[in-house]
Amino acid sequence: MNRSGTLTGLAAALLATTLCAAATACGLEGGMGDSLAAAHEGSLAVAFAAHDAISSGWLSPDTALDTQAAHERADERLRAFVAALPAAPRSMRAFAVLQVEAGVWTRVSARAGRWSLATHVDGLHTDTTVLASGAALRDMVSGQLSADRALSMGLLAVHGDTAARDRLLGLLRQAYPDAKATTALR
């Protein structure tokens, strides 16, 4: 096949997967298009960082699960991750969380001092966005990984306008502090 034919075929395949991806917001449903629909400009960097951390033994991989169990694990992980955040500031804008490996988007919004979650929603590119490795969320929630360490390793990334991003980073650092720094303060 000539170069023109190859490019045409590639463009057609990309268009087909993009159109099919609109049918579902969750990458756990299966099908190549789902993960393409869930992708964010920084999601590949987080996925590669997670792969490197797992390959080096620094991060333990998640066990493979069937679709329903994977849904439940992703949802529970997000609930625990958000539950650890300080009380929701009244003026805090909504943000999105993408669990990169699962392709699961969640919208998190502040309501009366609490956090409200809408899981398995369409990708949100207008909000401040947290891109996270599922295994990193697991270790953050268990106290084994601080927000700063996850950020520095590329396992967690926050995108959005500067003020909203910095405010969210502050909440993440409060919820998931460096254990060494916390121990030193005692």
C-alpha positions as CSV (number, residue, x, y, z in Angstrom):
1,M,0.0,0.0,0.0
2,N,1.3,3.4,-0.8
3,R,1.8,6.2,1.7
4,S,-1.4,8.0,0.7
5,G,-3.5,4.8,1.1
6,T,-1.9,4.2,4.5
7,L,-2.7,7.8,5.7
8,T,-6.3,7.5,4.4
9,G,-6.8,4.2,6.2
10,L,-5.4,5.6,9.4
11,A,-7.6,8.7,9.2
12,A,-10.7,6.5,8.5
13,A,-9.9,4.2,11.5
14,L,-9.3,7.2,13.8
15,L,-12.6,8.8,12.6
16,A,-14.5,5.6,13.2
17,T,-13.2,5.1,16.7
18,T,-13.9,8.7,17.6
19,L,-17.5,8.4,16.4
20,C,-18.0,5.1,18.2
21,A,-16.4,6.5,21.3
22,A,-19.3,9.1,21.7
23,A,-21.6,6.2,22.6
24,T,-20.2,5.8,26.1
25,A,-18.3,7.8,28.7
26,C,-16.6,5.0,30.4
27,G,-13.4,3.2,29.2
28,L,-14.4,0.1,31.2
29,E,-17.1,-0.8,28.7
30,G,-14.6,-2.2,26.3
31,G,-13.8,-1.3,22.8
32,M,-10.9,0.7,21.4
33,G,-12.9,3.9,21.0
34,D,-13.8,4.2,24.7
35,S,-10.3,4.9,25.8
36,L,-9.8,7.4,23.0
37,A,-12.9,9.3,24.1
38,A,-11.7,9.4,27.7
39,A,-8.2,10.5,26.8
40,H,-7.0,14.0,27.9
41,E,-3.9,15.7,26.5
42,G,-1.9,14.7,29.6
43,S,-3.3,11.2,30.1
44,L,-0.6,9.4,28.1
45,A,2.1,10.9,30.3
46,V,0.4,9.6,33.4
47,A,-0.1,6.2,31.9
48,F,3.6,6.0,30.9
49,A,4.6,7.2,34.4
50,A,2.4,4.5,36.0
51,H,3.8,1.8,33.7
52,D,7.4,2.9,34.6
53,A,6.6,2.9,38.3
54,I,5.0,-0.6,38.1
55,S,7.9,-1.9,36.0
56,S,10.4,-0.7,38.5
57,G,8.5,-2.2,41.4
58,W,7.8,1.2,43.0
59,L,4.1,0.8,42.4
60,S,2.1,-2.5,42.6
61,P,-0.2,-3.2,39.7
62,D,-3.9,-3.6,40.2
63,T,-5.3,-7.1,39.7
64,A,-7.3,-7.6,36.6
65,L,-11.1,-7.6,37.2
66,D,-14.2,-8.2,35.1
67,T,-16.0,-5.1,33.9
68,Q,-18.5,-4.9,36.8
69,A,-15.9,-5.4,39.5
70,A,-13.6,-2.8,37.7
71,H,-16.5,-0.3,37.8
72,E,-17.0,-0.9,41.5
73,R,-13.2,-0.6,42.2
74,A,-13.0,2.7,40.2
75,D,-16.0,4.1,41.9
76,E,-14.9,3.2,45.4
77,R,-11.4,4.5,44.7
78,L,-12.8,7.9,43.7
79,R,-15.2,8.1,46.7
80,A,-12.3,7.4,49.0
81,F,-10.0,9.8,47.2
82,V,-12.5,12.6,47.4
83,A,-13.7,11.8,51.0
84,A,-10.1,12.6,52.2
85,L,-10.3,16.1,50.8
86,P,-10.9,18.9,53.3
87,A,-14.4,20.4,53.5
88,A,-15.5,21.7,50.1
89,P,-14.9,25.5,50.0
90,R,-18.1,27.3,49.0
91,S,-16.6,29.0,46.0
92,M,-14.7,26.0,44.7
93,R,-15.4,25.3,41.1
94,A,-16.2,21.8,39.9
95,F,-13.3,19.6,38.7
96,A,-13.0,16.4,36.8
97,V,-11.0,13.3,37.7
98,L,-9.8,10.9,35.0
99,Q,-8.6,7.5,36.2
100,V,-6.3,7.1,33.3
101,E,-6.0,3.3,33.0
102,A,-9.7,2.7,33.4
103,G,-10.8,5.6,31.3
104,V,-13.3,6.6,33.9
105,W,-14.3,10.3,34.2
106,T,-15.8,11.7,37.4
107,R,-17.1,15.2,38.0
108,V,-16.6,16.5,41.5
109,S,-18.4,19.6,42.7
110,A,-18.8,21.5,46.0
111,R,-22.3,21.5,47.6
112,A,-23.0,23.0,51.0
113,G,-19.4,22.2,52.2
114,R,-19.5,18.7,50.9
115,W,-18.2,17.0,47.8
116,S,-20.7,15.7,45.3
117,L,-19.6,13.1,42.7
118,A,-21.0,12.2,39.3
119,T,-19.2,9.1,38.1
120,H,-18.8,7.7,34.6
121,V,-19.5,11.0,32.9
122,D,-18.3,12.3,29.5
123,G,-14.8,13.7,29.5
124,L,-14.7,17.2,30.8
125,H,-12.2,19.4,29.2
126,T,-13.5,22.8,30.5
127,D,-13.1,22.1,34.2
128,T,-9.9,21.8,36.2
129,T,-8.9,18.2,35.5
130,V,-7.0,15.7,37.7
131,L,-5.4,12.9,35.8
132,A,-4.5,10.0,38.0
133,S,-3.2,6.5,37.8
134,G,-5.7,4.2,39.6
135,A,-2.9,2.5,41.4
136,A,-1.6,5.9,42.6
137,L,-5.0,6.8,43.9
138,R,-5.1,3.4,45.7
139,D,-1.7,4.2,47.4
140,M,-2.6,7.8,48.2
141,V,-5.9,6.7,49.9
142,S,-4.0,4.1,51.9
143,G,-1.4,6.7,53.1
144,Q,1.5,5.2,51.2
145,L,1.9,8.0,48.6
146,S,1.7,11.7,49.1
147,A,0.2,14.1,46.6
148,D,3.6,15.7,46.1
149,R,5.3,12.4,45.4
150,A,2.5,11.3,43.0
151,L,2.9,14.7,41.2
152,S,6.6,14.5,41.0
153,M,6.5,11.0,39.6
154,G,3.9,11.9,37.0
155,L,1.3,9.6,38.5
156,L,-1.0,12.5,39.2
157,A,-1.4,15.7,37.1
158,V,-3.6,18.7,37.5
159,H,-4.6,20.8,34.5
160,G,-6.7,23.9,34.3
161,D,-6.4,27.7,34.8
162,T,-3.7,28.7,37.3
163,A,-5.9,29.9,40.1
164,A,-8.3,26.9,40.1
165,R,-5.4,24.4,39.6
166,D,-3.4,25.9,42.5
167,R,-6.4,25.8,44.8
168,L,-7.0,22.2,44.0
169,L,-3.4,21.3,44.5
170,G,-3.5,22.9,47.9
171,L,-6.5,20.7,48.9
172,L,-4.7,17.6,47.5
173,R,-1.6,18.4,49.5
174,Q,-3.7,18.9,52.7
175,A,-5.4,15.6,52.2
176,Y,-2.4,13.6,51.1
177,P,0.7,15.1,52.9
178,D,4.2,13.7,52.8
179,A,4.3,11.2,55.7
180,K,7.9,12.3,56.5
181,A,6.9,15.9,56.9
182,T,3.9,15.0,59.0
183,T,6.1,12.8,61.3
184,A,8.7,15.5,61.7
185,L,6.0,17.9,63.0
186,R,5.0,15.6,65.9
